[in-house]
Amino acid sequence: MTLLPRPAIPWTRVFLAIVALNAIFLAVSIVPSCIPSDQFRGRILDALEEGVLVVDPDADFRPWPMGDDCLVLQMIINQDQNLFEELAGPLVYHQEDWKNQCGILLEVASTGERPKGLPYFYYTRYWHGNKALISGLAAGLDIRTVKATLKIAFVVSVFLLFSVAWRAKGSASVFGIVMALTLGFVWAMNYLATSFVHGPASCALVIGFAIILGRRSTSLSSEQLAMPYAVFGAVLAFLEYFSGLLPMAGAMLLPLTYFMTETLGTSPAAVRQRLGLAVKGVFVFVMGAAITIILKQLLAIMVIGPESIQAFVGNLVYYTQEHKSGDAGRLANAMMVAPDLASRWGHVLTFGHKLAAKLLFLSSGLACAVATAWILMRPSADRIGALVASALGVMIIAVWMGVFPIHTFGHGWFMIRLLAVPIAIGWALLLIQSLNVRNG
């Protein structure tokens, strides 16, 4: 098969498209300000009274996801800022230990006034795209129904990805099916699908994969993949709260793109081109996300002032600190993040069952080891390419954990989902090699 020409990525067109998309993000972010806060306060008080939101959760895990829900709702009803301030950095009240978010929400919703004696800050680090979505839903639905809607949306998005993958062909089909099953059943979404912070972004991630996989083409080129990959990165950055979805998306996009271009051939030259396309795709994805983050910070600086960028950089620097003290050294400490994370929070991936978590990690590690050994014993350009693409994807997760160890472990109850990437890639690689051997 004739290899594709190598057209240049249309950088200018991609950049202008992402800037235009961010203008849309800005317009969408105005939605919460257009709806009177009184329209939400009654529904919030009803949710607190009915136990949909709980001021003092008694279970170990419940305070964190529920606290996030209350934080988002507090940002929605804190409407005593001017429009530009609210767009740049919603006002947030908090205790010094960042606990009792639902108690603070109860006070704000009950009185309609600023809580006295509590510190506050302008939450400028993110676009808070979920805030507009949740406010739109909560304007017409009670909180319980909003949560149910988010759960249904996630189930539908996983089913969409599975359906697209099922109709695909070759290795891309296998990889997509494994991704859908992993994201549906081994991704903590039994806890987080209804979360006002994690639910919308998780749906966007799964739907993004479905759209990209659905665009598979025998003529896929760097020019053709540039726009959808950049838009995917921008949309996730609009909804994301540094919760690991950006590295997860990039890590899975890399092998997915390699398998999607399978029809280009399996010769050494074709494999090199496919790997190049995969790397370029992830680079453009990162570019879309980075431009979105930068534009948001520029908005915050213009409206709030230079303290907003100081908060952004300060948090990034803090997140790079080691997750535990000791004399082991930075590298050794970073290498222990994944095992420590799995040991402390692995059960979140398996519906709270610790033994099931151990079996999941053990079996997934064996699957990855067997697939790797299988490839090395029966090497070919295509198999080695698949191994390289998969290893690069896993490496993205490893580097993220190594660069941001204290954030990864400190927020382990949702950052544990990063480990879904090597789980999915290991099983997919094993199944793909098994089918390739069976088909000769």
C-alpha positions in Angstrom: 0.0 0.0 0.0 1.3 3.5 -0.9 2.1 5.5 2.2 0.4 8.7 2.8 1.9 12.0 1.9 3.1 14.0 4.9 1.1 17.2 4.9 2.0 19.8 7.5 -0.4 20.3 10.4 -2.3 23.5 9.8 -1.1 25.2 12.9 -2.6 28.6 12.2 -6.1 27.2 11.4 -5.9 25.0 14.5 -4.9 27.9 16.7 -7.6 30.1 15.4 -10.2 27.4 15.9 -9.2 26.8 19.5 -9.3 30.6 20.2 -12.8 30.7 18.7 -13.8 27.7 20.7 -12.6 29.5 23.9 -14.8 32.5 22.9 -17.7 30.0 22.9 -16.6 28.7 26.3 -16.7 32.3 27.6 -20.2 32.8 26.3 -21.3 29.5 27.8 -19.8 30.4 31.2 -22.2 33.3 31.4 -25.2 30.9 31.8 -25.0 30.7 35.6 -25.1 34.5 35.9 -28.2 34.7 33.8 -30.2 32.5 36.2 -31.3 34.1 39.5 -29.7 32.3 42.5 -33.1 32.2 44.2 -34.0 29.6 41.6 -31.4 27.3 42.9 -31.5 27.9 46.7 -34.8 26.2 47.2 -33.7 23.1 45.3 -30.4 23.0 47.3 -32.2 23.2 50.6 -34.6 20.4 49.5 -31.6 18.3 48.5 -30.0 18.8 51.9 -33.3 18.1 53.7 -33.9 14.9 51.7 -30.4 13.5 52.1 -29.3 13.9 48.5 -26.6 16.2 49.9 -25.4 15.5 53.4 -23.8 18.0 55.7 -22.0 15.4 57.8 -21.6 12.1 55.8 -20.8 9.2 58.1 -19.2 6.9 55.5 -15.4 7.2 54.9 -15.7 7.8 51.2 -18.8 10.0 50.9 -17.5 13.4 52.1 -15.2 13.9 49.1 -17.5 13.5 46.1 -20.4 15.2 48.0 -18.1 18.0 49.1 -17.3 18.6 45.4 -21.0 18.8 44.6 -21.6 21.3 47.3 -18.6 23.4 46.2 -20.0 23.6 42.6 -23.4 24.6 43.9 -21.9 27.2 46.2 -20.1 28.8 43.2 -23.5 28.8 41.3 -25.4 30.7 44.0 -22.5 33.0 45.0 -23.7 35.7 42.6 -22.5 38.8 44.5 -19.6 39.4 42.0 -19.8 41.4 38.8 -20.1 39.3 35.6 -16.4 39.5 34.6 -15.2 38.5 38.1 -17.5 35.5 38.1 -16.3 34.4 34.7 -12.6 34.8 35.6 -12.9 33.3 39.1 -16.0 32.2 40.9 -16.1 33.2 44.6 -15.6 30.3 47.0 -15.9 30.2 50.8 -14.1 27.5 52.7 -12.8 26.4 56.1 -9.0 26.2 56.6 -9.1 22.4 56.4 -11.4 22.5 53.3 -14.0 20.3 55.0 -17.7 20.9 55.7 -18.4 22.1 52.1 -22.0 21.1 52.4 -22.4 22.9 55.7 -21.1 26.1 54.1 -23.5 25.6 51.2 -26.4 25.2 53.7 -25.5 28.6 55.3 -25.3 30.3 51.9 -28.5 28.8 50.6 -30.4 29.5 53.8 -29.4 33.2 54.2 -28.6 34.2 50.7 -25.7 36.2 52.2 -21.9 35.8 52.5 -20.9 33.6 55.4 -19.2 35.6 58.1 -15.8 34.7 59.4 -14.9 32.3 56.6 -11.9 32.9 54.3 -12.6 33.1 50.6 -10.8 33.2 47.3 -11.4 33.6 43.6 -11.2 30.1 42.0 -9.3 31.2 38.9 -7.4 28.0 38.1 -10.0 26.4 35.9 -12.7 27.3 33.3 -15.4 25.6 35.5 -17.2 24.5 32.4 -19.2 22.0 34.5 -20.6 25.0 36.4 -22.6 26.2 33.4 -23.8 22.7 32.6 -25.0 22.0 36.2 -26.6 25.4 36.6 -28.5 24.8 33.3 -29.8 21.4 34.5 -30.5 22.6 38.1 -32.5 25.5 36.8 -35.2 23.1 35.7 -34.6 19.9 37.7 -34.2 19.0 41.3 -30.7 18.0 42.5 -31.6 14.3 42.7 -32.8 14.3 39.1 -29.7 16.3 38.0 -27.5 13.5 39.5 -29.6 10.8 37.8 -29.3 12.6 34.5 -25.5 12.7 34.8 -25.5 9.0 35.5 -27.7 8.2 32.5 -25.5 10.4 30.3 -22.4 8.5 31.3 -24.0 5.1 30.7 -25.1 6.3 27.3 -21.7 7.6 26.5 -20.0 4.3 27.3 -22.6 2.5 25.2 -21.9 4.9 22.4 -18.2 4.1 22.6 -18.8 0.4 22.7 -21.1 0.5 19.7 -18.7 2.5 17.6 -15.8 0.2 18.6 -18.0 -2.9 17.8 -18.6 -1.6 14.3 -14.9 -0.7 13.7 -12.5 -3.2 12.2 -9.2 -4.8 13.2 -7.1 -3.8 16.2 -8.9 -0.5 16.6 -12.1 -2.3 17.3 -10.5 -4.5 20.0 -8.8 -1.5 21.6 -12.1 0.5 21.6 -14.1 -2.3 23.1 -11.6 -2.8 25.9 -11.5 0.9 26.5 -15.3 1.1 26.8 -15.5 -1.9 29.2 -12.7 -0.5 31.3 -14.2 3.0 31.5 -17.6 1.6 32.2 -16.7 -0.9 34.9 -13.2 -0.2 36.2 -13.1 3.6 36.4 -14.8 4.4 39.7 -17.9 5.8 37.9 -20.2 4.0 40.4 -19.0 6.8 42.7 -18.2 9.6 40.3 -20.7 9.4 37.4 -23.1 11.6 39.4 -20.4 14.0 40.6 -20.9 17.6 39.5 -17.1 17.9 39.2 -16.2 14.5 37.6 -19.3 13.5 35.8 -19.5 16.0 32.9 -15.8 15.8 32.1 -15.9 12.0 32.2 -18.8 11.9 29.7 -16.9 14.3 27.5 -13.8 12.1 27.6 -15.7 8.9 26.6 -17.8 10.7 23.9 -14.6 12.2 22.5 -13.0 8.8 22.1 -16.2 7.6 20.4 -16.1 10.5 17.9 -12.4 10.0 17.1 -12.8 6.3 16.7 -15.8 6.8 14.5 -13.7 9.0 12.2 -11.3 6.2 11.3 -10.3 6.3 7.7 -7.8 4.7 5.4 -6.6 8.2 4.5 -6.1 9.5 8.0 -3.3 12.0 8.0 -1.8 14.5 10.4 -3.7 17.2 8.7 -7.0 15.4 9.2 -6.5 14.4 12.8 -5.3 17.9 13.9 -8.6 19.6 14.3 -10.6 16.9 16.2 -7.7 16.1 18.5 -7.1 19.8 19.3 -10.9 20.3 20.0 -10.9 17.2 22.2 -8.1 18.7 24.3 -9.8 22.1 24.5 -13.2 20.6 25.6 -11.6 18.5 28.3 -9.6 21.5 29.6 -12.8 23.5 29.7 -14.4 20.8 32.0 -11.4 19.4 33.7 -10.3 20.1 37.4 -6.8 18.7 37.2 -8.4 15.3 37.9 -6.2 13.3 35.6 -8.5 13.2 32.5 -6.1 15.1 30.3 -3.2 12.6 30.8 -5.6 9.7 30.6 -6.9 10.9 27.3 -3.5 11.5 25.8 -2.3 8.1 27.0 -5.1 6.2 25.4 -5.1 8.4 22.2 -1.6 7.3 21.4 -2.2 3.5 21.0 -5.7 4.1 19.7 -4.4 6.3 16.8 -1.7 3.7 16.0 -4.4 1.0 15.8 -6.8 3.2 13.8 -4.2 3.6 11.1 -3.7 -0.1 10.7 -4.9 0.0 7.1 -1.8 2.1 6.1 0.2 -1.2 6.3 2.5 -3.2 8.5 5.8 -2.6 6.7 8.6 -0.9 8.8 8.0 2.4 6.9 4.3 2.2 7.5 4.7 1.4 11.1 7.1 4.4 11.5 4.5 6.6 9.9 1.7 5.3 12.1 3.7 5.9 15.2 4.5 9.4 13.9 0.8 10.1 13.4 0.0 8.9 16.9 2.6 11.1 18.5 1.5 14.1 16.4 -2.1 13.5 17.4 -1.2 13.6 21.1 0.9 16.7 20.6 -2.0 18.5 18.9 -4.4 17.3 21.7 -2.0 18.8 24.3 -1.8 22.0 22.3 -5.6 22.4 22.3 -5.7 21.9 26.1 -2.7 24.2 26.7 -4.1 27.0 24.6 -7.4 26.8 26.5 -5.6 26.8 29.9 -3.4 29.7 28.9 -6.4 31.8 27.6 -8.2 31.2 30.9 -5.3 32.4 32.9 -4.9 35.5 30.7 -8.6 36.3 31.4 -8.0 35.8 35.2 -5.0 38.1 35.1 -6.9 40.8 33.3 -9.9 40.7 35.6 -8.6 39.5 39.0 -5.0 40.6 38.8 -1.5 39.0 38.9 -2.4 37.1 42.1 -4.4 34.7 40.0 -1.3 33.5 38.1 0.6 33.3 41.4 -2.2 30.9 42.7 -2.0 28.9 39.5 1.8 28.5 39.5 1.9 28.1 43.3 -0.5 25.1 43.2 1.5 23.5 40.3 4.7 23.8 42.3 3.0 22.4 45.4 1.7 19.4 43.4 5.2 18.5 42.4 6.3 17.8 46.0 7.0 14.2 47.1 4.0 12.3 48.4 5.8 11.0 51.4 8.8 12.0 53.4 12.0 10.0 53.6 15.6 9.6 52.3 14.8 7.4 49.3 15.3 10.2 46.8 13.1 12.0 44.3 13.2 9.2 41.7 12.6 6.3 44.1 9.8 8.3 45.7 8.2 9.0 42.4 8.4 5.3 41.4 6.4 4.4 44.5 3.4 6.6 43.7 1.6 4.0 41.6 2.1 1.1 44.1 1.1 3.3 47.0 -1.9 4.6 45.1 -3.0 1.1 44.2 -2.6 -0.1 47.8 -4.4 2.8 49.4 -7.2 3.5 46.9 -7.3 0.5 44.5 -10.7 -0.7 46.0 -12.3 2.4 44.5 -12.0 0.8 41.1 -13.7 -2.4 42.2 -16.8 -1.1 44.0 -15.1 -1.1 47.4 -13.8 -4.7 47.3 -10.1 -4.8 48.2 -9.5 -8.4 47.2 -11.1 -7.7 43.8 -8.7 -4.8 43.4 -5.7 -7.0 44.1 -6.9 -9.6 41.6 -7.5 -6.8 39.1 -4.0 -5.4 39.3 -2.4 -8.8 39.4 -4.3 -10.1 36.3 -3.8 -6.9 34.4 0.0 -7.0 35.1 0.1 -10.6 33.9 -1.8 -9.7 30.8 0.6 -6.9 30.0 3.6 -9.2 30.7 2.3 -12.0 28.6 1.5 -9.7 25.7 5.0 -8.2 25.8 6.6 -11.6 25.9 4.4 -12.8 23.1 5.5 -9.8 20.9 9.2 -10.2 21.7 9.1 -13.9 20.9 7.3 -13.4 17.6 8.6 -9.9 16.6 7.4 -8.1 13.5 7.4 -4.4 12.6 3.6 -4.1 13.4 3.8 -5.9 16.7 6.8 -3.9 17.8 5.0 -0.8 16.8 2.0 -1.8 18.8 4.2 -2.4 21.8 6.0 1.0 21.4 2.7 2.9 21.1 1.3 1.1 24.2 4.4 1.7 26.2 4.4 5.4 25.3 0.8 5.6 26.4 1.6 4.1 29.8 4.7 6.3 30.0 2.5 9.4 29.9 0.7 8.2 33.1 4.0 7.3 34.7 5.5 10.7 34.0 2.4 12.5 35.2 2.6 10.6 38.5 6.3 11.3 38.8 5.9 15.0 38.1 2.9 15.5 40.4 3.3 12.9 43.1 1.7 14.7 46.1 -1.4 15.6 44.1 -1.8 12.1 42.6 -1.6 10.4 46.0 -3.2 13.1 48.0 -6.3 13.1 45.8 -6.0 9.3 45.3 -9.8 8.7 45.7 -10.2 10.0 42.1 -6.6 10.0 40.8 -6.7 6.2 41.1 -8.5 6.3 37.8 -5.1 6.9 36.1 -4.4 3.2 36.6 -7.3 2.4 34.3 -4.9 3.3 31.5 -2.3 0.5 32.0 -5.2 -1.9 32.8 -7.0 -1.2 29.5 -3.8 -1.1 27.4 -2.5 -4.4 28.9 -5.6 -6.3 28.2 -6.1 -4.8 24.8 -2.6 -5.6 23.7 -3.0 -9.2 24.9 -6.3 -9.6 23.0 -4.9 -8.0 19.8 -1.9 -10.2 19.8 -4.1 -13.3 20.5 -6.4 -12.5 17.6 -3.5 -11.7 15.3 -1.8 -15.0 16.0 -5.2 -16.9 15.5 -5.6 -15.1 12.1 -2.1 -16.0 11.1 
